[in-house]
Amino acid sequence: MVDWKTPKEVEAEGIPFTKTVYVLFGIYIWEICTTGRFELSIVLGRRRLAWPLVFFFLCRYNMLFAFIGLIIFVNVSTKIDCNALYTFTSIAGNLTILSASTSLMIRAMALWEWNRRVVLSMLALSFGQYAILIRTIMTVQASWDHQAGACVVVRTNHILLSLNYAYTMSFDFVVLVMTLFVLRKRFRHEDLSGLLHRDGLVYFTVTSTCNTVPAVLAALNLNNEMNVIAMVPAAAVSAIAACRTFIRLDAHNKGDGEKVHNNLSSVNHNSITPSVGPRSPCSSSSGPVSFLPLSNPKTTKPGIRATMCTVDLFCSSQSARNKSPHERNSDQISVDSESDSRYPGLHRRGV
């Protein structure tokens, strides 16, 4: 039977840990390069900067900082403060996990139209995750090993590490259930509902699988190296999955908006059709997805809008109700004018 506590075994496990860091760092750089057009469009002003993007950037680039810290940690050859370096890496990694879960939580809250009970319940669960992750920052300690001439992990708390991953998986599962429930209950836009349904299931399946490995290894408590060897893959996969979900939602907004406009001629005018577009008159700021009802000129009197709840996934859906009747009428006139300018033949064909 293998004695996992021997120095020889611990040293042998440091080699796969180093290789894992290099491989994941390469994958993560490739991920940033292939999806970097999203950030570039924000820098160039093609996308409006909204507050939910804070968690996107925190998740995306804190993982990059964590990788930089880990690469220094496994390659340093002169004596440094190894514990301070690993603490920096732990802070960046924990912020990545927090931001990934928080971005999905915000989306679920918006789908629930910021219902007070839902928001307070999710915030309470989120504060629990914050408390555990903050506590685990100082759980792993490292120091300089003169014999090995490198930084080594000297102490871990396997109970807190297991609790951290178990709570994270439970929290993501609650967010997933709340998201799927509200999609079935309130939303009838099949494309968007299907996208959120698929992305939510894929995110939870992938991250849960990756988080299970470090949770099990930490519970077994074989040695310090084995307790932390799977933490980096779990955090990296969570960051990639969360950022991909955010970017796919924005891409769906643009692609589906074009699809809806191109198929306007085949829509029955007697039905209220959800339209996805980059601008919503019922939202104070542009979000990745919004629904805008198209009014029926045959059945809608002048100055009266067809009523349908307008939902922005990252803005409060109640903002439209706070507008005065004059503002709502002005918004409808601007939307109708834009539609007529783009498709001048729609009304003549009776669409």
C-alpha positions as CSV (number, residue, x, y, z in Angstrom):
1,M,0.0,0.0,0.0
2,V,1.3,3.5,-0.9
3,D,2.3,5.7,2.0
4,W,1.1,9.1,0.8
5,K,2.9,10.9,3.7
6,T,6.5,10.1,2.8
7,P,8.6,12.9,1.4
8,K,9.4,10.9,-1.7
9,E,5.8,10.5,-2.5
10,V,5.0,14.1,-1.8
11,E,7.9,15.2,-4.1
12,A,6.7,12.9,-6.8
13,E,3.2,14.4,-6.8
14,G,4.7,17.9,-7.3
15,I,5.6,17.0,-10.9
16,P,2.0,16.3,-12.1
17,F,0.9,19.4,-10.3
18,T,3.4,21.6,-12.2
19,K,2.4,20.0,-15.5
20,T,-1.2,20.5,-14.8
21,V,-0.7,24.2,-14.1
22,Y,1.1,24.7,-17.4
23,V,-1.5,22.8,-19.4
24,L,-4.4,24.7,-17.9
25,F,-2.6,28.0,-18.3
26,G,-2.2,27.3,-22.0
27,I,-5.9,26.4,-22.3
28,Y,-7.0,29.5,-20.5
29,I,-4.9,31.8,-22.6
30,W,-6.3,30.1,-25.7
31,E,-9.8,30.7,-24.3
32,I,-9.2,34.4,-23.7
33,C,-7.7,34.8,-27.2
34,T,-10.7,33.0,-28.9
35,T,-13.3,34.9,-27.0
36,G,-11.5,38.2,-26.6
37,R,-13.7,40.0,-29.2
38,F,-16.3,40.4,-26.4
39,E,-13.9,42.6,-24.3
40,L,-12.7,44.3,-27.4
41,S,-16.2,45.3,-28.3
42,I,-16.6,46.9,-24.9
43,V,-13.4,48.8,-25.1
44,L,-14.3,50.1,-28.6
45,G,-17.8,51.2,-27.3
46,R,-19.8,48.7,-29.4
47,R,-21.3,47.3,-26.2
48,R,-22.5,49.4,-23.3
49,L,-20.7,48.8,-20.0
50,A,-23.3,47.5,-17.5
51,W,-22.7,46.6,-13.8
52,P,-23.1,42.8,-14.2
53,L,-20.0,42.9,-16.4
54,V,-18.0,43.6,-13.2
55,F,-18.5,39.9,-12.1
56,F,-17.6,38.8,-15.7
57,F,-14.3,40.6,-15.6
58,L,-13.6,39.5,-12.0
59,C,-14.1,35.9,-12.9
60,R,-12.2,36.0,-16.1
61,Y,-9.1,37.9,-15.0
62,N,-8.7,36.8,-11.4
63,M,-8.2,33.3,-12.8
64,L,-5.5,34.7,-15.0
65,F,-3.8,36.3,-12.0
66,A,-4.1,33.0,-10.1
67,F,-2.3,31.2,-12.9
68,I,0.5,33.8,-12.9
69,G,0.9,33.4,-9.2
70,L,1.0,29.6,-9.5
71,I,3.5,29.7,-12.3
72,I,5.8,31.8,-10.2
73,F,5.2,29.4,-7.2
74,V,6.3,26.3,-9.1
75,N,9.2,27.9,-10.9
76,V,10.8,30.1,-8.3
77,S,14.4,29.1,-7.5
78,T,15.4,31.7,-5.0
79,K,14.0,32.2,-1.5
80,I,10.9,34.3,-1.4
81,D,7.9,34.7,0.9
82,C,6.1,31.6,-0.4
83,N,3.1,32.0,1.9
84,A,2.4,35.5,0.8
85,L,2.6,34.4,-2.9
86,Y,0.2,31.5,-2.3
87,T,-2.2,33.7,-0.3
88,F,-2.4,36.0,-3.3
89,T,-3.1,33.0,-5.5
90,S,-5.8,31.8,-3.1
91,I,-7.5,35.2,-3.1
92,A,-7.5,35.4,-6.9
93,G,-8.8,31.8,-7.2
94,N,-11.6,32.3,-4.6
95,L,-12.7,35.5,-6.2
96,T,-13.0,33.6,-9.5
97,I,-15.3,31.0,-7.9
98,L,-17.3,33.8,-6.2
99,S,-17.7,35.8,-9.4
100,A,-18.7,32.7,-11.4
101,S,-21.5,31.8,-8.9
102,T,-22.6,35.4,-8.4
103,S,-23.0,36.1,-12.2
104,L,-25.3,33.1,-12.5
105,M,-27.2,34.1,-9.3
106,I,-27.8,37.6,-10.7
107,R,-29.2,36.2,-13.9
108,A,-31.6,34.0,-11.9
109,M,-32.7,37.0,-9.8
110,A,-33.4,39.0,-12.9
111,L,-35.5,36.1,-14.4
112,W,-37.5,36.2,-11.2
113,E,-38.0,40.0,-11.8
114,W,-36.1,40.7,-8.5
115,N,-38.7,39.1,-6.3
116,R,-37.9,40.1,-2.8
117,R,-38.1,36.6,-1.3
118,V,-36.0,35.1,-4.0
119,V,-33.4,37.8,-3.8
120,L,-33.1,37.6,0.0
121,S,-32.9,33.8,-0.1
122,M,-30.2,33.8,-2.8
123,L,-28.3,36.6,-1.0
124,A,-28.3,34.6,2.2
125,L,-26.9,31.5,0.5
126,S,-24.4,33.7,-1.3
127,F,-23.2,35.2,1.9
128,G,-22.6,31.7,3.3
129,Q,-20.4,30.9,0.3
130,Y,-18.6,34.2,0.7
131,A,-17.9,33.4,4.4
132,I,-16.5,29.9,3.6
133,L,-14.3,31.1,0.8
134,I,-12.9,34.0,2.8
135,R,-12.1,31.6,5.6
136,T,-10.3,29.2,3.3
137,I,-8.0,31.9,2.0
138,M,-5.6,31.3,4.8
139,T,-6.3,27.5,5.0
140,V,-3.4,26.6,2.7
141,Q,0.0,27.7,3.9
142,A,3.3,27.4,2.0
143,S,7.0,28.0,2.9
144,W,10.4,27.8,1.4
145,D,12.0,24.4,1.5
146,H,15.9,24.7,1.6
147,Q,16.4,21.1,0.7
148,A,14.2,21.1,-2.3
149,G,15.1,24.7,-3.3
150,A,11.4,25.5,-4.0
151,C,8.2,26.6,-2.5
152,V,6.1,23.8,-1.0
153,V,2.7,23.5,0.7
154,V,3.2,22.7,4.4
155,R,-0.3,22.8,5.8
156,T,-3.9,22.5,4.7
157,N,-7.3,22.2,6.4
158,H,-9.0,19.3,4.5
159,I,-12.3,19.8,6.3
160,L,-12.7,23.4,5.2
161,L,-11.6,22.5,1.7
162,S,-14.2,19.8,1.4
163,L,-16.9,22.1,2.9
164,N,-16.0,24.8,0.4
165,Y,-16.5,22.6,-2.6
166,A,-19.6,20.9,-1.2
167,Y,-21.2,24.3,-0.5
168,T,-20.3,25.6,-3.9
169,M,-21.9,22.7,-5.6
170,S,-25.0,23.0,-3.5
171,F,-25.3,26.7,-4.1
172,D,-24.9,26.3,-7.9
173,F,-27.6,23.5,-7.8
174,V,-30.1,25.8,-6.0
175,V,-29.4,28.6,-8.6
176,L,-30.0,26.0,-11.4
177,V,-33.3,24.8,-9.9
178,M,-34.6,28.3,-9.4
179,T,-33.6,29.2,-13.0
180,L,-35.3,26.2,-14.6
181,F,-38.4,26.7,-12.4
182,V,-38.9,30.3,-13.5
183,L,-38.2,29.5,-17.2
184,R,-41.0,26.9,-17.1
185,K,-43.3,29.1,-15.1
186,R,-43.1,32.5,-16.7
187,F,-41.2,32.5,-20.0
188,R,-42.5,31.3,-23.4
189,H,-39.7,32.4,-25.6
190,E,-38.5,29.0,-26.7
191,D,-35.1,29.9,-28.1
192,L,-34.0,31.9,-25.0
193,S,-35.5,29.4,-22.6
194,G,-33.8,26.6,-24.4
195,L,-30.5,28.4,-24.3
196,L,-30.6,29.2,-20.6
197,H,-31.8,25.6,-19.9
198,R,-29.0,24.1,-21.8
199,D,-26.3,26.4,-20.5
200,G,-27.5,26.0,-16.9
201,L,-27.4,22.2,-17.1
202,V,-24.0,22.2,-18.9
203,Y,-22.5,24.6,-16.4
204,F,-23.7,22.7,-13.3
205,T,-22.7,19.3,-14.8
206,V,-19.2,20.4,-15.7
207,T,-18.4,22.4,-12.6
208,S,-19.9,19.8,-10.3
209,T,-17.9,17.1,-11.9
210,C,-14.7,19.2,-11.5
211,N,-15.5,20.2,-8.0
212,T,-16.2,16.7,-6.9
213,V,-12.6,15.6,-7.5
214,P,-11.0,18.2,-5.1
215,A,-13.7,17.6,-2.6
216,V,-13.1,13.9,-2.5
217,L,-9.3,14.3,-2.4
218,A,-9.6,16.8,0.4
219,A,-11.9,14.5,2.4
220,L,-9.4,11.6,2.0
221,N,-6.6,13.9,3.3
222,L,-3.8,11.8,1.7
223,N,-1.2,14.6,2.0
224,N,-0.9,18.3,1.5
225,E,-0.1,18.1,-2.2
226,M,-3.1,15.8,-3.0
227,N,-5.4,18.2,-1.0
228,V,-4.7,21.0,-3.4
229,I,-3.7,19.3,-6.7
230,A,-7.3,19.4,-8.1
231,M,-8.2,22.9,-7.0
232,V,-6.7,24.6,-10.0
233,P,-8.6,22.6,-12.6
234,A,-11.9,23.1,-10.7
235,A,-11.4,26.9,-10.6
236,A,-10.3,27.1,-14.2
237,V,-13.2,25.1,-15.6
238,S,-15.7,27.1,-13.5
239,A,-14.2,30.4,-14.9
240,I,-14.4,29.2,-18.5
241,A,-17.9,27.8,-18.1
242,A,-19.3,31.0,-16.4
243,C,-17.7,33.3,-19.0
244,R,-18.8,31.2,-21.9
245,T,-22.4,31.3,-20.5
246,F,-22.3,35.1,-20.3
247,I,-20.8,35.5,-23.8
248,R,-23.3,33.0,-25.4
249,L,-26.2,34.9,-23.9
250,D,-24.9,38.1,-25.5
251,A,-24.4,36.4,-28.8
252,H,-27.9,35.0,-28.7
253,N,-29.2,38.5,-28.2
254,K,-27.7,39.7,-31.5
255,G,-28.2,36.6,-33.5
256,D,-31.8,36.0,-32.5
257,G,-32.6,39.7,-32.9
258,E,-31.6,39.4,-36.6
259,K,-33.6,36.2,-36.9
260,V,-36.7,37.8,-35.5
261,H,-36.5,40.8,-37.8
262,N,-35.8,38.7,-40.8
263,N,-38.9,36.6,-40.1
264,L,-41.3,39.5,-39.5
265,S,-43.1,38.9,-42.8
266,S,-44.2,35.4,-41.6
267,V,-45.6,36.5,-38.2
268,N,-49.3,36.7,-37.7
269,H,-50.2,40.2,-36.8
270,N,-53.0,39.2,-34.5
271,S,-50.5,37.8,-32.0
272,I,-48.1,39.6,-29.7
273,T,-44.6,38.6,-30.8
274,P,-41.6,38.7,-28.6
275,S,-38.7,40.5,-30.3
276,V,-35.1,40.4,-29.1
277,G,-33.1,43.5,-29.8
278,P,-30.2,45.5,-28.6
279,R,-32.3,48.3,-27.3
280,S,-35.4,48.2,-25.2
281,P,-37.5,51.3,-24.4
282,C,-38.5,49.8,-21.1
283,S,-34.9,49.4,-19.9
284,S,-32.7,52.2,-18.7
285,S,-29.6,50.4,-19.9
286,S,-28.9,47.8,-22.5
287,G,-28.6,44.2,-21.3
288,P,-27.7,41.1,-23.2
289,V,-31.3,40.1,-23.7
290,S,-34.6,42.0,-23.6
291,F,-38.1,41.3,-24.9
292,L,-40.1,44.0,-26.7
293,P,-43.7,43.4,-27.7
294,L,-44.8,44.4,-31.2
295,S,-48.2,46.2,-31.0
296,N,-51.0,45.5,-33.4
297,P,-52.1,48.6,-35.3
298,K,-55.5,47.2,-36.2
299,T,-56.4,46.5,-32.5
300,T,-54.4,49.0,-30.6
301,K,-55.7,52.5,-30.3
302,P,-53.4,55.5,-30.9
303,G,-51.4,56.3,-27.8
304,I,-52.1,53.0,-26.1
305,R,-49.5,50.3,-26.0
306,A,-50.2,46.6,-26.0
307,T,-49.3,45.5,-22.5
308,M,-46.7,42.8,-22.0
309,C,-44.1,42.4,-19.4
310,T,-40.8,43.5,-20.7
311,V,-37.9,41.7,-19.1
312,D,-34.2,42.5,-19.3
313,L,-32.1,39.8,-17.8
314,F,-29.7,42.2,-16.1
315,C,-32.0,45.2,-15.5
316,S,-35.1,45.4,-13.4
317,S,-38.3,44.6,-15.3
318,Q,-40.2,47.1,-13.3
319,S,-38.4,50.1,-14.8
320,A,-41.1,50.4,-17.5
321,R,-43.9,50.7,-14.9
322,N,-42.2,53.8,-13.4
323,K,-42.5,55.8,-16.6
324,S,-45.2,58.3,-17.2
325,P,-47.9,57.6,-19.9
326,H,-46.3,60.3,-22.1
327,E,-42.9,58.6,-21.9
328,R,-44.4,55.2,-22.7
329,N,-46.2,56.7,-25.7
330,S,-43.0,58.4,-26.9
331,D,-41.2,55.1,-26.6
332,Q,-43.8,53.3,-28.7
333,I,-43.7,56.0,-31.4
334,S,-39.9,55.7,-31.6
335,V,-40.1,51.9,-31.9
336,D,-42.8,52.1,-34.6
337,S,-40.8,54.7,-36.5
338,E,-37.7,52.6,-36.4
339,S,-39.6,49.6,-37.6
340,D,-41.2,51.5,-40.5
341,S,-37.8,52.9,-41.6
342,R,-36.3,49.5,-41.7
343,Y,-39.2,47.6,-43.2
344,P,-41.3,50.1,-45.2
345,G,-43.3,47.4,-47.0
346,L,-44.5,45.6,-43.9
347,H,-47.8,47.5,-43.5
348,R,-48.5,47.6,-47.2
349,R,-48.3,43.8,-47.4
350,G,-50.6,43.6,-44.4
351,V,-48.1,41.9,-42.2
